[in-house]
Amino acid sequence: MDNDITKKFQEQEEKLEKIYQSVEKTRKYFLWMLIASVLLIVLPLVGLLFAIPQFLSTYSNIGI
């Protein structure tokens, strides 16, 4: 009886370890996706906040 319980606990421990490894891989994937999103979306938008006023002032000065 004790041997069966011990075996079940070992099986559960192995399954939990596999689940933990899978969760860590998923967490790292989401972290890199967040970093990529910031680099590819947010940074260009911030750049446009500075570029658009400069272009508008350039175009408004051409007509004068």
Secondary structure, 3 states (H helix, E strand, C coil): CHHHHHHHHHHHHHHHHHHHHHHHHHHHHHHHHHHHHHHHHHHHHHHHHHHHHHHHHHHHHHCC
